[in-house]
Amino acid sequence: MIKPWSFIQNVFEIVTNNSFRLALRISRIHFNALNAGSSDAFVLALFNTFKPFHLTYLSKYSAWKSQEALQVSLTTALHDLFAQLRKAKINAWDAAIAVVYAKGTTRYLALFPNGHSPFQSGSQEDIIDAVQTLITTIGTDADLATVKADIVAFELLITTAINAQKTAITTTKTKSNDLEAARIAMCDAQYADLGSLMTHFASNRSLIGDYFDLLTIRNILQMVFQGHVKKQDIHNIVERTVAATDEIMLENDGDTELRFYWSNKKDGVIGTTFVTVAAGASATVPASDMGDVSTKHFLMVYNPDLVNKGAFTVEFL
């Protein structure tokens, strides 16, 4: 299988995947850089083309953040109401009912057959069901009319809060989806600008980087490593924490057999657990095939050949 050509991968989309904040950063830096260079008619055209993508992303990001804050606020308010129900409210209702029907009487036990437990544990739906059951059990009992009114009012308050929170969650998801679409569009526009600037500054390529957030882009976790290992020598490829099931592609680009393994130090010698890849061959293996990744984080390669230098490519999939 031929690996994707790195030049056709949108680095802006890759680096901002799962981070709306980073996407805002690279969009703002690119926007400002184009604006600063707009005395060049070519750059001005790029600025005018990119501007709507940036402003759309900025607008949707602000809307998403505002909605996210609202959802947090409503969730906190709901949690506070349930905390109030589990302690102050159920205790107050119990005390008011016990004045009319003493604890242990048939009527009291009918109202609280399981004590306070149904009002204090279980899912939110279970707790609301307990409150509604209490309202139904009180029924038209005139002696409990006052406490029933308080229970009904609180049940309305808390169910209204639940509905508001659920609506907020749905709205936040919608705005998140809208923002994601805007992120992709902005990254595509920035990728197109990269191609245009490469054409425009083909003879002075050092200027291209001035228009992009290289600090963020260069902090992408490196996934592909290439190198050489001397005859009868070891080489530390990278220090990386991975899961046992993570797959790693090992390619032997040279003329000697190579053995890949994990070590607990960057100059650790090969042990009994390793993966051998023949000259000119490749293998995709789970990380655990090369050793215990829970305690060993240095990926190593050993070249047992007595004469030839080895060459390798390693890719974390």
C-alpha atoms as a printed R data frame, in Angstrom:
    type eleno elety resid chain resno       x       y      z
1   ATOM     1    CA   MET     A     1   0.000   0.000  0.000
2   ATOM     2    CA   ILE     A     2   1.414   3.376 -1.043
3   ATOM     3    CA   LYS     A     3   1.536   5.896  1.797
4   ATOM     4    CA   PRO     A     4  -0.244   9.246  1.258
5   ATOM     5    CA   TRP     A     5   2.089  11.863 -0.172
6   ATOM     6    CA   SER     A     6   2.816  14.323  2.641
7   ATOM     7    CA   PHE     A     7   2.381  17.324  0.353
8   ATOM     8    CA   ILE     A     8  -1.274  16.481 -0.332
9   ATOM     9    CA   GLN     A     9  -2.109  16.214  3.367
10  ATOM    10    CA   ASN     A    10  -3.629  19.382  4.798
11  ATOM    11    CA   VAL     A    11  -1.298  20.142  7.702
12  ATOM    12    CA   PHE     A    12  -3.603  22.916  8.957
13  ATOM    13    CA   GLU     A    13  -6.490  20.490  9.326
14  ATOM    14    CA   ILE     A    14  -4.297  17.823 10.913
15  ATOM    15    CA   VAL     A    15  -2.773  20.091 13.554
16  ATOM    16    CA   THR     A    16  -6.112  21.601 14.594
17  ATOM    17    CA   ASN     A    17  -8.053  18.337 14.682
18  ATOM    18    CA   ASN     A    18  -9.952  18.216 18.002
19  ATOM    19    CA   SER     A    19  -8.818  21.734 18.926
20  ATOM    20    CA   PHE     A    20 -11.063  24.629 17.954
21  ATOM    21    CA   ARG     A    21  -8.776  26.907 19.977
22  ATOM    22    CA   LEU     A    22  -5.713  26.061 17.867
23  ATOM    23    CA   ALA     A    23  -7.758  26.501 14.704
24  ATOM    24    CA   LEU     A    24  -8.703  30.003 15.851
25  ATOM    25    CA   ARG     A    25  -5.044  30.745 16.544
26  ATOM    26    CA   ILE     A    26  -3.724  29.648 13.141
27  ATOM    27    CA   SER     A    27  -6.609  31.380 11.368
28  ATOM    28    CA   ARG     A    28  -5.998  34.666 13.178
29  ATOM    29    CA   ILE     A    29  -2.238  34.570 12.581
30  ATOM    30    CA   HIS     A    30  -2.683  33.810  8.874
31  ATOM    31    CA   PHE     A    31  -5.354  36.516  8.538
32  ATOM    32    CA   ASN     A    32  -3.193  39.140 10.243
33  ATOM    33    CA   ALA     A    33  -0.100  38.152  8.247
34  ATOM    34    CA   LEU     A    34  -1.951  38.462  4.951
35  ATOM    35    CA   ASN     A    35  -3.343  41.808  6.031
36  ATOM    36    CA   ALA     A    36   0.136  43.030  6.958
37  ATOM    37    CA   GLY     A    37   1.488  41.968  3.560
38  ATOM    38    CA   SER     A    38  -1.434  43.317  1.546
39  ATOM    39    CA   SER     A    39   0.677  46.059 -0.038
40  ATOM    40    CA   ASP     A    40   1.586  43.251 -2.448
41  ATOM    41    CA   ALA     A    41  -1.368  42.989 -4.812
42  ATOM    42    CA   PHE     A    42  -1.028  39.209 -4.935
43  ATOM    43    CA   VAL     A    43  -1.165  38.913 -1.143
44  ATOM    44    CA   LEU     A    44  -4.073  41.377 -1.021
45  ATOM    45    CA   ALA     A    45  -6.062  39.074 -3.288
46  ATOM    46    CA   LEU     A    46  -5.341  36.163 -0.958
47  ATOM    47    CA   PHE     A    47  -6.389  38.294  2.012
48  ATOM    48    CA   ASN     A    48  -9.726  39.168  0.422
49  ATOM    49    CA   THR     A    49 -10.353  35.512 -0.423
50  ATOM    50    CA   PHE     A    50  -9.410  34.224  3.025
51  ATOM    51    CA   LYS     A    51 -11.213  36.955  4.983
52  ATOM    52    CA   PRO     A    52 -14.746  35.470  4.825
53  ATOM    53    CA   PHE     A    53 -13.460  32.053  5.943
54  ATOM    54    CA   HIS     A    54 -11.705  33.624  8.916
55  ATOM    55    CA   LEU     A    55 -14.642  35.813  9.909
56  ATOM    56    CA   THR     A    56 -17.072  32.916  9.603
57  ATOM    57    CA   TYR     A    57 -14.888  30.767 11.799
58  ATOM    58    CA   LEU     A    58 -14.474  33.577 14.323
59  ATOM    59    CA   SER     A    59 -18.234  34.131 14.463
60  ATOM    60    CA   LYS     A    60 -19.061  30.457 14.886
61  ATOM    61    CA   TYR     A    61 -16.314  30.021 17.463
62  ATOM    62    CA   SER     A    62 -17.757  32.874 19.545
63  ATOM    63    CA   ALA     A    63 -21.261  31.418 19.265
64  ATOM    64    CA   TRP     A    64 -20.012  27.966 20.300
65  ATOM    65    CA   LYS     A    65 -18.082  29.330 23.294
66  ATOM    66    CA   SER     A    66 -21.082  31.352 24.428
67  ATOM    67    CA   GLN     A    67 -23.378  28.355 24.108
68  ATOM    68    CA   GLU     A    68 -20.857  26.141 25.899
69  ATOM    69    CA   ALA     A    69 -20.772  28.614 28.804
70  ATOM    70    CA   LEU     A    70 -24.579  28.615 28.924
71  ATOM    71    CA   GLN     A    71 -24.649  24.816 29.013
72  ATOM    72    CA   VAL     A    72 -22.159  24.775 31.894
73  ATOM    73    CA   SER     A    73 -24.246  27.326 33.774
74  ATOM    74    CA   LEU     A    74 -27.483  25.361 33.294
75  ATOM    75    CA   THR     A    75 -25.779  22.108 34.266
76  ATOM    76    CA   THR     A    76 -24.426  23.668 37.449
77  ATOM    77    CA   ALA     A    77 -27.853  25.077 38.309
78  ATOM    78    CA   LEU     A    78 -29.429  21.652 37.771
79  ATOM    79    CA   HIS     A    79 -26.856  19.927 39.960
80  ATOM    80    CA   ASP     A    80 -27.556  22.511 42.687
81  ATOM    81    CA   LEU     A    81 -31.296  21.750 42.538
82  ATOM    82    CA   PHE     A    82 -30.696  18.018 42.884
83  ATOM    83    CA   ALA     A    83 -28.341  18.665 45.806
84  ATOM    84    CA   GLN     A    84 -31.072  20.762 47.417
85  ATOM    85    CA   LEU     A    85 -33.640  18.008 46.812
86  ATOM    86    CA   ARG     A    86 -31.450  15.262 48.275
87  ATOM    87    CA   LYS     A    87 -30.953  17.132 51.555
88  ATOM    88    CA   ALA     A    88 -32.897  20.271 52.474
89  ATOM    89    CA   LYS     A    89 -36.057  19.625 50.472
90  ATOM    90    CA   ILE     A    90 -36.696  15.983 51.339
91  ATOM    91    CA   ASN     A    91 -35.953  16.709 54.997
92  ATOM    92    CA   ALA     A    92 -38.394  19.641 55.003
93  ATOM    93    CA   TRP     A    93 -41.123  17.629 53.274
94  ATOM    94    CA   ASP     A    94 -40.618  14.735 55.665
95  ATOM    95    CA   ALA     A    95 -40.830  17.036 58.696
96  ATOM    96    CA   ALA     A    96 -44.020  18.716 57.422
97  ATOM    97    CA   ILE     A    97 -45.691  15.355 56.742
98  ATOM    98    CA   ALA     A    98 -44.579  13.906 60.087
99  ATOM    99    CA   VAL     A    99 -46.429  16.721 61.885
100 ATOM   100    CA   VAL     A   100 -49.675  15.409 60.384
101 ATOM   101    CA   TYR     A   101 -48.835  11.671 60.188
102 ATOM   102    CA   ALA     A   102 -46.305  10.505 62.722
103 ATOM   103    CA   LYS     A   103 -43.412   8.408 61.522
104 ATOM   104    CA   GLY     A   104 -44.254   4.726 61.598
105 ATOM   105    CA   THR     A   105 -47.969   5.209 60.956
106 ATOM   106    CA   THR     A   106 -49.623   3.520 57.993
107 ATOM   107    CA   ARG     A   107 -50.180   6.817 56.160
108 ATOM   108    CA   TYR     A   108 -46.590   7.975 56.711
109 ATOM   109    CA   LEU     A   109 -45.209   4.655 55.475
110 ATOM   110    CA   ALA     A   110 -47.432   4.871 52.406
111 ATOM   111    CA   LEU     A   111 -45.820   8.214 51.573
112 ATOM   112    CA   PHE     A   112 -42.256   7.092 52.359
113 ATOM   113    CA   PRO     A   113 -42.228   3.301 51.900
114 ATOM   114    CA   ASN     A   114 -38.462   3.331 51.303
115 ATOM   115    CA   GLY     A   115 -37.561   6.316 53.412
116 ATOM   116    CA   HIS     A   116 -35.487   9.043 51.801
117 ATOM   117    CA   SER     A   117 -33.447   6.701 49.609
118 ATOM   118    CA   PRO     A   118 -35.499   7.133 46.380
119 ATOM   119    CA   PHE     A   119 -35.018  10.911 46.662
120 ATOM   120    CA   GLN     A   120 -31.291  10.719 47.242
121 ATOM   121    CA   SER     A   121 -29.890   7.972 45.003
122 ATOM   122    CA   GLY     A   122 -30.335   6.634 41.511
123 ATOM   123    CA   SER     A   123 -30.510   8.449 38.192
124 ATOM   124    CA   GLN     A   124 -32.062  11.860 37.755
125 ATOM   125    CA   GLU     A   125 -35.102  10.161 36.213
126 ATOM   126    CA   ASP     A   126 -35.427   7.848 39.229
127 ATOM   127    CA   ILE     A   127 -35.346  10.769 41.651
128 ATOM   128    CA   ILE     A   128 -37.929  12.738 39.668
129 ATOM   129    CA   ASP     A   129 -40.141   9.640 39.574
130 ATOM   130    CA   ALA     A   130 -39.921   9.467 43.380
131 ATOM   131    CA   VAL     A   131 -41.023  13.097 43.683
132 ATOM   132    CA   GLN     A   132 -43.915  12.596 41.263
133 ATOM   133    CA   THR     A   133 -44.972   9.426 43.087
134 ATOM   134    CA   LEU     A   134 -45.044  11.360 46.365
135 ATOM   135    CA   ILE     A   135 -47.270  14.008 44.770
136 ATOM   136    CA   THR     A   136 -49.639  11.335 43.458
137 ATOM   137    CA   THR     A   137 -49.756   9.509 46.810
138 ATOM   138    CA   ILE     A   138 -50.620  12.720 48.690
139 ATOM   139    CA   GLY     A   139 -53.464  13.190 46.238
140 ATOM   140    CA   THR     A   140 -56.289  15.365 47.565
141 ATOM   141    CA   ASP     A   141 -55.276  15.059 51.211
142 ATOM   142    CA   ALA     A   142 -56.294  18.487 52.522
143 ATOM   143    CA   ASP     A   143 -54.052  18.184 55.582
144 ATOM   144    CA   LEU     A   144 -50.992  17.978 53.283
145 ATOM   145    CA   ALA     A   145 -52.109  20.651 50.790
146 ATOM   146    CA   THR     A   146 -49.399  23.106 51.833
147 ATOM   147    CA   VAL     A   147 -46.492  20.683 51.624
148 ATOM   148    CA   LYS     A   148 -47.891  19.245 48.376
149 ATOM   149    CA   ALA     A   149 -47.895  22.740 46.833
150 ATOM   150    CA   ASP     A   150 -44.219  23.113 47.717
151 ATOM   151    CA   ILE     A   151 -43.402  19.684 46.270
152 ATOM   152    CA   VAL     A   152 -45.295  20.445 43.046
153 ATOM   153    CA   ALA     A   153 -43.562  23.819 42.686
154 ATOM   154    CA   PHE     A   154 -40.128  22.271 43.182
155 ATOM   155    CA   GLU     A   155 -40.899  19.402 40.788
156 ATOM   156    CA   LEU     A   156 -41.809  21.977 38.133
157 ATOM   157    CA   LEU     A   157 -38.631  23.926 38.875
158 ATOM   158    CA   ILE     A   158 -36.364  20.927 38.531
159 ATOM   159    CA   THR     A   159 -38.053  19.436 35.444
160 ATOM   160    CA   THR     A   160 -37.854  22.849 33.769
161 ATOM   161    CA   ALA     A   161 -34.139  22.923 34.585
162 ATOM   162    CA   ILE     A   162 -33.676  19.422 33.126
163 ATOM   163    CA   ASN     A   163 -35.396  20.402 29.889
164 ATOM   164    CA   ALA     A   164 -33.323  23.584 29.654
165 ATOM   165    CA   GLN     A   165 -30.104  21.638 30.111
166 ATOM   166    CA   LYS     A   166 -31.060  19.015 27.520
167 ATOM   167    CA   THR     A   167 -31.957  21.742 25.041
168 ATOM   168    CA   ALA     A   168 -28.621  23.442 25.726
169 ATOM   169    CA   ILE     A   169 -26.729  20.199 25.129
170 ATOM   170    CA   THR     A   170 -28.466  19.734 21.770
171 ATOM   171    CA   THR     A   171 -27.805  23.338 20.783
172 ATOM   172    CA   THR     A   172 -24.149  23.081 21.806
173 ATOM   173    CA   LYS     A   173 -23.773  19.968 19.650
174 ATOM   174    CA   THR     A   174 -25.309  21.769 16.687
175 ATOM   175    CA   LYS     A   175 -23.020  24.758 17.116
176 ATOM   176    CA   SER     A   176 -20.045  22.430 17.528
177 ATOM   177    CA   ASN     A   177 -20.906  20.731 14.234
178 ATOM   178    CA   ASP     A   178 -21.267  24.122 12.534
179 ATOM   179    CA   LEU     A   179 -17.909  25.208 13.931
180 ATOM   180    CA   GLU     A   180 -16.261  21.987 12.761
181 ATOM   181    CA   ALA     A   181 -17.518  22.608  9.230
182 ATOM   182    CA   ALA     A   182 -16.145  26.159  9.421
183 ATOM   183    CA   ARG     A   183 -12.811  24.796 10.694
184 ATOM   184    CA   ILE     A   184 -12.482  22.451  7.724
185 ATOM   185    CA   ALA     A   185 -13.379  25.241  5.298
186 ATOM   186    CA   MET     A   186 -10.881  27.628  6.905
187 ATOM   187    CA   CYS     A   187  -8.122  24.996  6.831
188 ATOM   188    CA   ASP     A   188  -8.843  24.215  3.178
189 ATOM   189    CA   ALA     A   189  -8.658  27.930  2.360
190 ATOM   190    CA   GLN     A   190  -5.364  28.243  4.229
191 ATOM   191    CA   TYR     A   191  -4.011  25.157  2.443
192 ATOM   192    CA   ALA     A   192  -4.952  26.752 -0.885
193 ATOM   193    CA   ASP     A   193  -3.126  29.922  0.191
194 ATOM   194    CA   LEU     A   194  -0.031  27.841  0.939
195 ATOM   195    CA   GLY     A   195  -0.061  26.552 -2.621
196 ATOM   196    CA   SER     A   196  -0.541  30.070 -4.002
197 ATOM   197    CA   LEU     A   197   2.270  31.495 -1.884
198 ATOM   198    CA   MET     A   198   4.566  28.656 -2.941
199 ATOM   199    CA   THR     A   199   3.940  29.694 -6.521
200 ATOM   200    CA   HIS     A   200   4.306  33.402 -5.801
201 ATOM   201    CA   PHE     A   201   7.499  33.030 -3.751
202 ATOM   202    CA   ALA     A   202   8.972  30.078 -5.662
203 ATOM   203    CA   SER     A   203  12.340  31.812 -5.953
204 ATOM   204    CA   ASN     A   204  12.283  33.191 -2.395
205 ATOM   205    CA   ARG     A   205  10.672  30.394 -0.395
206 ATOM   206    CA   SER     A   206  11.886  31.627  2.981
207 ATOM   207    CA   LEU     A   207   9.147  34.275  2.884
208 ATOM   208    CA   ILE     A   208   6.324  31.720  2.818
209 ATOM   209    CA   GLY     A   209   6.621  30.868  6.501
210 ATOM   210    CA   ASP     A   210   5.908  34.483  7.458
211 ATOM   211    CA   TYR     A   211   2.256  33.940  6.559
212 ATOM   212    CA   PHE     A   212   1.588  30.933  8.800
213 ATOM   213    CA   ASP     A   213   1.657  29.896 12.456
214 ATOM   214    CA   LEU     A   214   4.770  27.755 12.219
215 ATOM   215    CA   LEU     A   215   5.056  27.419 16.004
216 ATOM   216    CA   THR     A   216   1.768  25.551 16.211
217 ATOM   217    CA   ILE     A   217   2.263  23.602 12.993
218 ATOM   218    CA   ARG     A   218   5.713  22.363 13.995
219 ATOM   219    CA   ASN     A   219   4.405  21.091 17.319
220 ATOM   220    CA   ILE     A   220   2.522  18.286 15.589
221 ATOM   221    CA   LEU     A   221   3.542  14.958 17.091
222 ATOM   222    CA   GLN     A   222   5.966  13.441 14.591
223 ATOM   223    CA   MET     A   223   4.633  10.187 13.195
224 ATOM   224    CA   VAL     A   224   7.281   9.170 10.643
225 ATOM   225    CA   PHE     A   225  10.956   8.576 11.412
226 ATOM   226    CA   GLN     A   226  13.752   7.692  9.010
227 ATOM   227    CA   GLY     A   227  17.385   6.966  9.713
228 ATOM   228    CA   HIS     A   228  20.391   4.693  9.554
229 ATOM   229    CA   VAL     A   229  22.026   2.287 11.971
230 ATOM   230    CA   LYS     A   230  25.684   1.326 11.808
231 ATOM   231    CA   LYS     A   231  26.882  -2.249 11.396
232 ATOM   232    CA   GLN     A   232  26.497  -4.302 14.590
233 ATOM   233    CA   ASP     A   233  25.091  -1.269 16.372
234 ATOM   234    CA   ILE     A   234  21.899  -0.001 17.990
235 ATOM   235    CA   HIS     A   235  20.049   3.226 17.296
236 ATOM   236    CA   ASN     A   236  17.401   5.043 19.330
237 ATOM   237    CA   ILE     A   237  14.593   5.970 16.944
238 ATOM   238    CA   VAL     A   238  12.315   7.919 19.309
239 ATOM   239    CA   GLU     A   239  11.046   8.125 22.873
240 ATOM   240    CA   ARG     A   240   7.279   7.647 22.721
241 ATOM   241    CA   THR     A   241   4.513   6.476 25.051
242 ATOM   242    CA   VAL     A   242   2.074   4.222 23.193
243 ATOM   243    CA   ALA     A   243  -0.654   1.703 23.909
244 ATOM   244    CA   ALA     A   244   0.083  -1.995 23.507
245 ATOM   245    CA   THR     A   245  -2.399  -2.254 20.637
246 ATOM   246    CA   ASP     A   246  -1.131   0.801 18.722
247 ATOM   247    CA   GLU     A   247   0.108  -0.266 15.295
248 ATOM   248    CA   ILE     A   248   3.530   0.674 13.989
249 ATOM   249    CA   MET     A   249   4.784   0.169 10.451
250 ATOM   250    CA   LEU     A   250   8.420  -0.928 10.220
251 ATOM   251    CA   GLU     A   251  10.180  -0.618  6.876
252 ATOM   252    CA   ASN     A   252  13.642  -1.906  6.167
253 ATOM   253    CA   ASP     A   253  15.064   0.373  3.477
254 ATOM   254    CA   GLY     A   254  18.548  -1.153  3.427
255 ATOM   255    CA   ASP     A   255  20.397  -4.332  2.602
256 ATOM   256    CA   THR     A   256  20.649  -5.843  6.092
257 ATOM   257    CA   GLU     A   257  18.252  -7.528  8.472
258 ATOM   258    CA   LEU     A   258  17.005  -5.169 11.206
259 ATOM   259    CA   ARG     A   259  15.520  -5.920 14.643
260 ATOM   260    CA   PHE     A   260  13.170  -3.476 16.354
261 ATOM   261    CA   TYR     A   261  12.501  -3.429 20.088
262 ATOM   262    CA   TRP     A   262  11.501  -1.274 23.081
263 ATOM   263    CA   SER     A   263  13.981  -0.300 25.775
264 ATOM   264    CA   ASN     A   264  13.751   1.497 29.116
265 ATOM   265    CA   LYS     A   265  16.704   3.701 28.139
266 ATOM   266    CA   LYS     A   266  17.935   5.286 24.933
267 ATOM   267    CA   ASP     A   267  21.045   3.110 24.756
268 ATOM   268    CA   GLY     A   268  19.406  -0.100 25.919
269 ATOM   269    CA   VAL     A   269  20.702  -3.266 24.249
270 ATOM   270    CA   ILE     A   270  18.414  -5.729 22.514
271 ATOM   271    CA   GLY     A   271  16.783  -8.436 24.611
272 ATOM   272    CA   THR     A   272  14.720 -11.495 23.764
273 ATOM   273    CA   THR     A   273  11.623  -9.641 22.524
274 ATOM   274    CA   PHE     A   274  11.928  -7.914 19.149
275 ATOM   275    CA   VAL     A   275  10.541  -7.845 15.621
276 ATOM   276    CA   THR     A   276  12.808  -8.825 12.765
277 ATOM   277    CA   VAL     A   277  12.328  -7.193  9.357
278 ATOM   278    CA   ALA     A   278  14.249  -8.582  6.404
279 ATOM   279    CA   ALA     A   279  16.135  -6.330  4.006
280 ATOM   280    CA   GLY     A   280  13.757  -4.533  1.651
281 ATOM   281    CA   ALA     A   281  10.698  -5.759  3.562
282 ATOM   282    CA   SER     A   282   8.119  -4.093  5.802
283 ATOM   283    CA   ALA     A   283   5.819  -5.172  8.628
284 ATOM   284    CA   THR     A   284   2.934  -3.586 10.478
285 ATOM   285    CA   VAL     A   285   2.782  -4.830 14.055
286 ATOM   286    CA   PRO     A   286   1.175  -3.924 17.388
287 ATOM   287    CA   ALA     A   287   3.590  -2.035 19.609
288 ATOM   288    CA   SER     A   288   3.575  -4.839 22.193
289 ATOM   289    CA   ASP     A   289   5.219  -7.222 19.718
290 ATOM   290    CA   MET     A   290   8.467  -5.380 20.356
291 ATOM   291    CA   GLY     A   291   8.339  -5.417 24.159
292 ATOM   292    CA   ASP     A   292   6.554  -4.108 27.242
293 ATOM   293    CA   VAL     A   293   5.369  -0.602 26.330
294 ATOM   294    CA   SER     A   294   4.075   0.039 29.856
295 ATOM   295    CA   THR     A   295   7.625   0.300 31.199
296 ATOM   296    CA   LYS     A   296   9.726   0.816 28.075
297 ATOM   297    CA   HIS     A   297   9.350   3.957 25.965
298 ATOM   298    CA   PHE     A   298  12.482   4.070 23.771
299 ATOM   299    CA   LEU     A   299  11.937   2.495 20.344
300 ATOM   300    CA   MET     A   300  15.248   0.997 19.218
301 ATOM   301    CA   VAL     A   301  16.642  -0.715 16.151
302 ATOM   302    CA   TYR     A   302  19.583  -3.150 16.023
303 ATOM   303    CA   ASN     A   303  21.647  -3.999 12.953
304 ATOM   304    CA   PRO     A   304  23.376  -7.396 13.365
305 ATOM   305    CA   ASP     A   305  25.222  -7.216 10.044
306 ATOM   306    CA   LEU     A   306  29.010  -7.390 10.194
307 ATOM   307    CA   VAL     A   307  29.588  -5.249  7.098
308 ATOM   308    CA   ASN     A   308  26.632  -3.160  5.941
309 ATOM   309    CA   LYS     A   309  24.899  -0.132  7.406
310 ATOM   310    CA   GLY     A   310  21.126  -0.420  7.804
311 ATOM   311    CA   ALA     A   311  18.353   2.013  6.839
312 ATOM   312    CA   PHE     A   312  14.817   2.219  8.164
313 ATOM   313    CA   THR     A   313  11.498   4.061  8.109
314 ATOM   314    CA   VAL     A   314   9.118   3.815 11.067
315 ATOM   315    CA   GLU     A   315   5.582   5.185 11.038
316 ATOM   316    CA   PHE     A   316   3.155   5.340 13.967
317 ATOM   317    CA   LEU     A   317  -0.285   4.579 12.522
